[in-house]
Amino acid sequence: MAKSRICAWPRYVSHLVELVISIAILSPFAGAVTECDARSLGAKADGQTTDTTALQRAIDLCARGDGGVVHLAPGIYLSGPLTLKSHVHLSIDKGATLLASPNMDDFPIRADAPWRKVSLLHADNVVDIAITGAGTIDGNGKIWWDAKAARKKGDPEAPRPLLIDLTKSKQILIEGVTIQNSPEYNIATFLCDGLTVRNVTILNPGVGAPNTDGIDPFSTSHVLIEHTTIDTGDDNVAIKSGLVERGDPDVPSTDIVIRDCTFRAGHGLSIGSETAGGVRNLLVERVTFTGTRQGIRIKSARGRGNDIGNFTYRDIKMEGVETPIEITNYYTGMVKDDPGQPVTEHTPRFHDIIIENVTATGAKRAAVIMGLPESPIKNLVLKNVNITAATGMVIQNAQIAQENVVVTPAAGEAVWRGPGVTINGK
């Protein structure tokens, strides 16, 4: 099979980064040599019979030799967890649904990550995989959401499966499919390299579906997300790099392009809050936000951060977004009259962030930009930003250069400046 090749990346996000990612992350499935039809291997696809064994048999068969295509023709394939294999392409036809089993016992806790269960589609240490087609992957999430809602106050959080969970893997393509009703995160990659999500629709209820992030690259590099619609119950996208309290490795997420996407219900396009390994080199362009809670969102806190910067956001439109720009180092709680604390390896360091050509209407508050006294936000550029909101912009501990920034609040000041703020050097 033809293999895609990941090229060397420049240090900063630029037009060159966009060109490199377009070339470097290609579909690696130009010459699959085997097709494994799930029905011919025993899958009933009737929505009643559990097809896990037949589906896994198809994946295992296609993984032999040079790999191949597992084909799901129209029907409803009820399944427990499936382990994807290197050089296997899962092709889901229009009219076909891969539906997670409603039996919670079918999803055991991951031995290496006890905070989550084994997911419907999962893989560790694989290369060259794809999930494509015009069909649907449905996580049957309501049973999990209802169980969380029924949990008694003070009881520990019960682990839930993700929908697509990939770890320490390379050259991943997810294209065309509809992904919906995930018990928790919809697509999550951990310590991966080379992820393309293209022309995908992710759907979860905006209310009552907790923690259903759309796409979460954890410590993942060389990522392209494009032409994708996300309407969900938590972050539309959340780029992360490890949680100190969980013992995650301090590996950054780097070299990420997100473009030509539509975000509806959700908490916006987030960096963090788990950023113990840092996040670097991000380009976001031509993204539309409608009715999200936040838009551009960078969030961390003392003990959760690292080097976070070299980001460019441009050509962004927002309508009915509660807070169009939120950049905060107080995600876990605000400190009144904060005197500052000693800098540690996990003090978040936000720097070199460009936000340009942004229009937002119908906001509740224009922006929140909050650095730490010991680690102010450095080199934040706002250019051609026009926000209409109920209240204005709040800034503290930040160094900002701005040009043609118009904030129109219904009441109060356009900009409230707290301590440690410089705008255009003043």
C-alpha positions as a printed NumPy array, in Angstrom:
array([[  0.   ,   0.   ,   0.   ],
       [  1.151,   3.531,  -0.619],
       [  2.286,   5.244,   2.572],
       [  1.97 ,   8.963,   3.358],
       [  5.113,  10.737,   4.505],
       [  5.281,  13.339,   7.27 ],
       [  7.647,  16.15 ,   6.371],
       [  9.732,  18.413,   8.593],
       [  7.828,  21.436,   9.902],
       [  8.976,  25.047,  10.272],
       [  9.035,  26.565,  13.71 ],
       [  6.168,  29.011,  13.271],
       [  2.716,  28.711,  11.739],
       [  2.74 ,  30.382,   8.316],
       [  1.654,  29.937,   4.714],
       [  4.45 ,  27.39 ,   4.443],
       [  2.896,  25.379,   7.288],
       [ -0.389,  25.279,   5.392],
       [  1.357,  24.088,   2.248],
       [  3.323,  21.421,   4.097],
       [  0.289,  20.017,   5.881],
       [ -1.666,  19.836,   2.627],
       [  1.111,  17.735,   1.13 ],
       [  2.222,  15.767,   4.178],
       [ -1.06 ,  14.328,   5.431],
       [ -2.486,  12.358,   2.543],
       [ -4.887,   9.465,   2.35 ],
       [ -2.628,   6.416,   2.54 ],
       [ -5.146,   4.054,   0.976],
       [ -4.459,   4.36 ,  -2.723],
       [ -3.904,   0.655,  -3.279],
       [ -5.74 ,  -1.532,  -0.786],
       [ -5.388,  -5.132,  -1.916],
       [ -8.11 ,  -6.878,   0.088],
       [-11.795,  -6.119,   0.667],
       [-13.499,  -7.729,   3.642],
       [-17.28 ,  -7.475,   3.536],
       [-18.625,  -7.659,   7.083],
       [-21.872,  -9.371,   6.061],
       [-20.09 , -12.124,   4.176],
       [-18.191, -12.809,   7.402],
       [-21.328, -13.221,   9.473],
       [-22.534,  -9.714,  10.399],
       [-26.357,  -9.507,  10.417],
       [-26.635,  -5.695,  10.354],
       [-30.191,  -5.952,  11.693],
       [-29.764,  -3.64 ,  14.69 ],
       [-30.639,  -6.488,  17.074],
       [-27.882,  -9.071,  16.71 ],
       [-24.517,  -8.219,  18.244],
       [-22.061,  -8.158,  15.336],
       [-18.846,  -7.566,  17.316],
       [-17.272, -10.938,  16.498],
       [-17.978, -10.716,  12.761],
       [-16.757,  -7.127,  12.538],
       [-13.544,  -7.892,  14.387],
       [-13.029, -10.943,  12.16 ],
       [-13.268,  -8.657,   9.112],
       [-10.753,  -6.194,  10.572],
       [ -8.314,  -8.963,  11.488],
       [ -8.606, -10.567,   8.057],
       [ -7.968,  -7.255,   6.28 ],
       [ -4.947,  -6.557,   8.488],
       [ -3.077,  -9.494,   7.   ],
       [ -0.429,  -8.807,   4.383],
       [ -0.579,  -5.302,   2.939],
       [ -3.946,  -4.432,   4.514],
       [ -7.308,  -3.702,   2.96 ],
       [-10.839,  -2.346,   3.24 ],
       [-13.517,  -3.483,   5.696],
       [-16.815,  -2.681,   4.012],
       [-20.066,  -1.96 ,   5.856],
       [-23.017,  -2.073,   3.444],
       [-26.327,  -0.413,   4.479],
       [-27.77 ,  -1.727,   7.737],
       [-27.321,  -1.295,  11.489],
       [-24.284,  -3.058,  12.92 ],
       [-24.641,  -3.402,  16.69 ],
       [-21.231,  -3.785,  18.272],
       [-19.054,  -3.671,  21.339],
       [-15.46 ,  -2.36 ,  21.176],
       [-13.528,  -2.981,  17.956],
       [ -9.739,  -2.926,  17.699],
       [ -8.487,  -1.28 ,  14.51 ],
       [ -5.291,  -2.598,  12.893],
       [ -2.526,  -1.09 ,  10.781],
       [ -3.246,  -0.599,   7.06 ],
       [ -6.987,  -1.208,   7.546],
       [ -9.565,   1.136,   6.035],
       [-13.067,   1.002,   7.531],
       [-15.513,   2.078,   4.814],
       [-19.076,   2.821,   5.973],
       [-21.681,   3.196,   3.222],
       [-24.491,   5.71 ,   3.226],
       [-27.342,   3.994,   5.032],
       [-24.965,   1.995,   7.222],
       [-24.699,   2.673,  10.966],
       [-22.12 ,   1.277,  13.354],
       [-24.077,   1.404,  16.627],
       [-22.5  ,   0.929,  20.04 ],
       [-23.956,  -1.821,  22.195],
       [-26.397,  -0.613,  24.886],
       [-24.826,  -3.083,  27.327],
       [-22.419,  -1.062,  29.482],
       [-20.62 ,  -4.251,  30.527],
       [-19.416,  -4.66 ,  26.95 ],
       [-17.038,  -1.725,  27.555],
       [-14.324,  -2.569,  30.128],
       [-12.075,   0.014,  31.762],
       [ -8.769,   0.585,  29.978],
       [ -6.011,  -0.918,  32.118],
       [ -3.561,   1.816,  31.077],
       [ -6.041,   4.695,  31.458],
       [ -8.588,   3.894,  34.181],
       [-10.291,   7.272,  33.744],
       [-11.927,   5.974,  30.539],
       [-13.396,   2.742,  29.185],
       [-12.431,   0.918,  26.018],
       [-14.031,   2.773,  23.121],
       [-16.212,   1.572,  20.263],
       [-13.338,   2.119,  17.788],
       [ -9.883,   2.064,  19.301],
       [ -6.295,   1.359,  18.345],
       [ -2.864,   1.529,  19.972],
       [  0.454,   1.663,  18.111],
       [ -0.968,   1.378,  14.606],
       [ -0.1  ,   3.092,  11.346],
       [ -2.057,   3.842,   8.168],
       [ -5.713,   3.631,   9.22 ],
       [ -8.824,   5.273,   7.82 ],
       [-12.493,   5.596,   8.705],
       [-14.403,   6.92 ,   5.695],
       [-17.719,   6.893,   3.88 ],
       [-21.122,   8.56 ,   4.037],
       [-22.422,   6.374,   6.868],
       [-22.804,   6.907,  10.615],
       [-20.99 ,   5.936,  13.801],
       [-23.379,   6.179,  16.759],
       [-22.146,   5.85 ,  20.344],
       [-25.573,   5.195,  21.913],
       [-24.567,   7.846,  24.416],
       [-27.844,   8.573,  26.185],
       [-27.524,   5.594,  28.508],
       [-24.157,   6.953,  29.664],
       [-25.328,  10.569,  29.971],
       [-28.351,   9.492,  32.009],
       [-26.154,   7.402,  34.319],
       [-23.911,  10.39 ,  34.941],
       [-26.925,  12.617,  35.64 ],
       [-28.261,  10.061,  38.146],
       [-24.979,   9.87 ,  40.045],
       [-25.374,  10.895,  43.671],
       [-23.57 ,  14.005,  44.777],
       [-20.177,  13.075,  46.161],
       [-19.956,   9.742,  44.357],
       [-16.836,   9.268,  42.205],
       [-17.092,   9.884,  38.49 ],
       [-17.813,   6.658,  36.599],
       [-15.545,   6.117,  33.561],
       [-17.197,   6.279,  30.161],
       [-15.98 ,   5.077,  26.766],
       [-15.01 ,   7.523,  24.064],
       [-16.303,   6.897,  20.544],
       [-13.026,   6.885,  18.566],
       [ -9.911,   6.533,  20.742],
       [ -6.471,   6.276,  19.084],
       [ -3.183,   6.084,  20.999],
       [  0.464,   6.26 ,  19.865],
       [ -0.567,   5.869,  16.233],
       [  0.382,   7.497,  12.921],
       [ -1.228,   8.427,   9.601],
       [ -4.893,   8.569,  10.54 ],
       [ -7.663,   9.645,   8.17 ],
       [-11.3  ,  10.21 ,   9.209],
       [-13.387,  11.469,   6.302],
       [-17.009,  11.86 ,   5.272],
       [-18.726,  10.05 ,   8.124],
       [-21.291,  11.324,  10.622],
       [-20.235,  10.723,  14.23 ],
       [-22.916,  11.119,  16.871],
       [-24.139,  10.403,  20.391],
       [-20.763,   9.698,  21.925],
       [-20.726,   8.72 ,  25.613],
       [-17.841,  11.176,  26.089],
       [-15.257,  12.585,  23.62 ],
       [-16.145,  11.839,  19.985],
       [-12.662,  11.677,  18.439],
       [ -9.618,  11.605,  20.722],
       [ -6.008,  10.948,  19.784],
       [ -3.285,  10.454,  22.387],
       [  0.408,  10.801,  21.487],
       [ -0.376,  10.452,  17.787],
       [  1.299,  11.906,  14.679],
       [ -0.531,  12.704,  11.464],
       [ -4.315,  13.151,  11.899],
       [ -6.664,  14.344,   9.144],
       [-10.375,  14.932,   9.833],
       [-12.163,  16.087,   6.69 ],
       [-15.809,  16.553,   5.677],
       [-17.015,  15.023,   8.943],
       [-20.205,  15.882,  10.835],
       [-20.198,  15.479,  14.632],
       [-23.575,  15.656,  16.402],
       [-24.401,  15.452,  20.108],
       [-27.128,  17.277,  22.052],
       [-26.055,  20.721,  23.213],
       [-27.716,  20.063,  26.583],
       [-27.602,  16.829,  28.565],
       [-24.576,  15.314,  26.802],
       [-21.687,  16.184,  29.151],
       [-18.031,  16.157,  28.059],
       [-18.897,  15.27 ,  24.479],
       [-15.995,  17.193,  22.933],
       [-15.948,  16.967,  19.167],
       [-12.256,  16.439,  18.378],
       [ -9.525,  16.279,  21.044],
       [ -5.917,  15.912,  19.921],
       [ -3.941,  15.121,  23.109],
       [ -0.172,  15.472,  22.625],
       [ -0.759,  15.016,  18.898],
       [  1.137,  16.662,  16.059],
       [  0.645,  17.287,  12.329],
       [ -3.136,  17.703,  12.475],
       [ -5.486,  18.929,   9.748],
       [ -9.187,  19.509,  10.494],
       [-11.152,  20.941,   7.576],
       [-14.665,  21.229,   6.133],
       [-16.113,  19.748,   9.297],
       [-19.3  ,  20.645,  11.193],
       [-19.406,  20.135,  14.972],
       [-22.572,  20.578,  17.039],
       [-22.016,  19.146,  20.496],
       [-22.29 ,  19.355,  24.29 ],
       [-18.778,  20.575,  25.174],
       [-15.694,  21.862,  23.356],
       [-16.123,  21.704,  19.591],
       [-12.376,  21.144,  19.392],
       [-10.026,  20.934,  22.402],
       [ -6.287,  20.732,  21.771],
       [ -4.583,  19.336,  24.868],
       [ -1.217,  17.992,  26.002],
       [ -1.53 ,  16.22 ,  29.301],
       [ -2.84 ,  16.607,  32.821],
       [ -0.269,  16.762,  35.61 ],
       [ -2.555,  15.18 ,  38.215],
       [ -3.155,  12.193,  35.944],
       [  0.553,  11.611,  35.371],
       [  0.353,  12.234,  31.614],
       [  3.693,  12.711,  29.807],
       [  4.688,  16.305,  29.021],
       [  4.467,  15.904,  25.238],
       [  3.262,  18.933,  23.244],
       [  0.602,  19.161,  20.577],
       [  2.172,  20.937,  17.595],
       [  1.661,  21.953,  13.965],
       [ -2.117,  22.054,  13.661],
       [ -4.329,  23.582,  10.945],
       [ -8.104,  24.035,  11.373],
       [ -9.914,  25.629,   8.434],
       [-13.249,  26.012,   6.676],
       [-15.26 ,  24.533,   9.554],
       [-18.633,  25.321,  11.135],
       [-19.091,  25.139,  14.903],
       [-22.583,  25.295,  16.356],
       [-23.574,  24.344,  19.917],
       [-20.526,  23.732,  22.077],
       [-17.812,  25.54 ,  24.004],
       [-15.818,  26.741,  21.029],
       [-12.367,  26.057,  19.656],
       [-10.278,  25.484,  22.762],
       [ -6.665,  25.127,  23.696],
       [ -6.542,  23.315,  27.039],
       [ -7.184,  23.339,  29.791],
       [ -4.809,  20.355,  30.149],
       [ -1.623,  21.822,  28.642],
       [  1.196,  20.322,  30.725],
       [  3.199,  19.532,  27.577],
       [  2.456,  22.803,  25.805],
       [  0.743,  23.614,  22.508],
       [  2.613,  25.252,  19.63 ],
       [  2.149,  26.244,  15.995],
       [ -1.571,  26.568,  15.257],
       [ -3.327,  28.088,  12.253],
       [ -7.122,  28.612,  12.339],
       [ -8.848,  30.249,   9.387],
       [-12.273,  30.665,   7.828],
       [-14.185,  29.163,  10.729],
       [-17.797,  30.125,  11.488],
       [-19.175,  29.954,  15.031],
       [-22.946,  30.076,  15.569],
       [-24.413,  29.86 ,  19.064],
       [-21.328,  28.47 ,  20.773],
       [-20.529,  29.45 ,  24.362],
       [-17.029,  30.627,  23.447],
       [-15.294,  31.207,  20.143],
       [-11.504,  31.537,  20.272],
       [-10.655,  29.993,  23.628],
       [ -7.239,  29.464,  25.219],
       [ -7.505,  28.15 ,  28.773],
       [ -5.026,  26.942,  31.358],
       [ -4.117,  27.478,  35.003],
       [ -1.212,  27.303,  37.409],
       [  0.031,  23.715,  37.536],
       [ -1.582,  22.874,  34.166],
       [  0.522,  24.778,  31.659],
       [  3.735,  25.004,  29.683],
       [  4.843,  26.821,  26.5  ],
       [  1.658,  27.827,  24.669],
       [  1.928,  29.993,  21.581],
       [  2.704,  30.717,  17.947],
       [ -1.014,  30.781,  17.056],
       [ -2.736,  32.562,  14.159],
       [ -6.523,  32.973,  13.952],
       [ -7.881,  34.784,  10.906],
       [-11.052,  35.303,   8.895],
       [-13.402,  34.239,  11.683],
       [-17.154,  34.958,  11.85 ],
       [-19.261,  34.583,  14.989],
       [-22.962,  35.038,  15.642],
       [-24.625,  34.604,  19.032],
       [-21.382,  33.478,  20.689],
       [-21.422,  34.318,  24.395],
       [-17.706,  35.21 ,  24.623],
       [-15.999,  35.539,  21.227],
       [-12.459,  35.721,  22.659],
       [-11.487,  34.074,  25.942],
       [ -7.798,  33.778,  26.815],
       [ -7.372,  32.927,  30.466],
       [ -4.862,  31.487,  32.889],
       [ -7.564,  31.214,  35.566],
       [ -9.546,  28.305,  34.163],
       [ -9.725,  26.563,  37.545],
       [-10.8  ,  29.731,  39.385],
       [-10.142,  33.456,  39.618],
       [ -7.926,  34.85 ,  42.393],
       [ -9.018,  38.236,  43.718],
       [ -6.164,  40.757,  44.019],
       [ -3.73 ,  38.054,  42.902],
       [ -0.195,  38.936,  44.106],
       [  1.423,  36.341,  41.863],
       [  3.258,  33.107,  42.625],
       [  6.686,  31.634,  41.807],
       [  7.091,  30.398,  38.237],
       [  7.278,  26.598,  37.883],
       [  7.683,  24.257,  34.925],
       [  3.891,  24.099,  34.676],
       [  3.171,  27.814,  34.865],
       [  1.319,  28.546,  31.592],
       [  3.222,  30.848,  29.24 ],
       [  0.934,  32.337,  26.566],
       [  2.746,  34.184,  23.78 ],
       [  2.738,  35.179,  20.101],
       [ -0.975,  34.987,  19.362],
       [ -2.387,  36.759,  16.283],
       [ -6.147,  37.306,  15.972],
       [ -7.188,  39.12 ,  12.803],
       [-10.23 ,  39.703,  10.636],
       [-12.773,  38.672,  13.267],
       [-16.41 ,  39.779,  13.269],
       [-18.748,  38.881,  16.144],
       [-22.325,  39.978,  16.77 ],
       [-24.825,  39.177,  19.514],
       [-22.219,  38.407,  22.194],
       [-22.8  ,  38.64 ,  25.943],
       [-19.283,  39.889,  26.682],
       [-16.783,  40.89 ,  24.052],
       [-13.621,  39.29 ,  25.405],
       [-11.819,  38.085,  28.517],
       [ -8.008,  38.239,  28.396],
       [ -6.429,  37.249,  31.713],
       [ -2.73 ,  36.587,  32.197],
       [ -0.971,  35.86 ,  35.477],
       [  1.072,  38.465,  37.359],
       [  4.121,  36.195,  37.149],
       [  3.404,  35.16 ,  33.555],
       [  1.614,  37.869,  31.55 ],
       [  0.317,  37.135,  28.069],
       [  3.003,  38.344,  25.65 ],
       [  2.753,  39.529,  22.046],
       [ -1.004,  39.257,  21.589],
       [ -1.951,  40.975,  18.315],
       [ -5.546,  42.054,  17.6  ],
       [ -6.114,  43.36 ,  14.073],
       [ -9.385,  44.136,  12.31 ],
       [-11.533,  42.857,  15.172],
       [-15.137,  44.053,  15.4  ],
       [-17.308,  42.801,  18.282],
       [-20.814,  43.857,  19.299],
       [-21.757,  42.646,  22.778],
       [-23.826,  43.36 ,  25.882],
       [-20.62 ,  44.181,  27.821],
       [-17.089,  45.04 ,  26.78 ],
       [-13.632,  43.555,  26.959],
       [-11.817,  42.72 ,  30.23 ],
       [ -8.006,  42.598,  30.192],
       [ -5.316,  42.136,  32.806],
       [ -1.658,  41.087,  32.765],
       [ -1.321,  41.165,  28.99 ],
       [  0.854,  42.887,  26.401],
       [ -1.277,  43.731,  23.37 ],
       [ -0.674,  45.324,  19.992],
       [ -3.888,  46.308,  18.274],
       [ -5.029,  47.882,  15.029],
       [ -8.582,  48.658,  13.984],
       [-10.221,  47.044,  17.005],
       [-13.845,  48.103,  17.548],
       [-15.759,  46.874,  20.603],
       [-19.342,  48.104,  20.836],
       [-20.98 ,  47.259,  24.183],
       [-24.662,  47.849,  24.924],
       [-23.632,  49.209,  28.328],
       [-20.426,  50.13 ,  30.166],
       [-16.883,  50.572,  28.966],
       [-15.642,  49.083,  25.731],
       [-12.444,  47.964,  27.462],
       [-11.751,  47.486,  31.177],
       [ -8.041,  47.487,  31.927],
       [ -6.868,  45.745,  35.065],
       [ -3.304,  45.555,  36.336],
       [ -0.339,  44.71 ,  34.145],
       [ -1.819,  45.793,  30.8  ],
       [ -0.035,  47.507,  27.929],
       [ -1.795,  48.286,  24.636],
       [  0.446,  49.476,  21.809],
       [  3.184,  50.058,  24.368],
       [  1.084,  52.22 ,  26.732]])
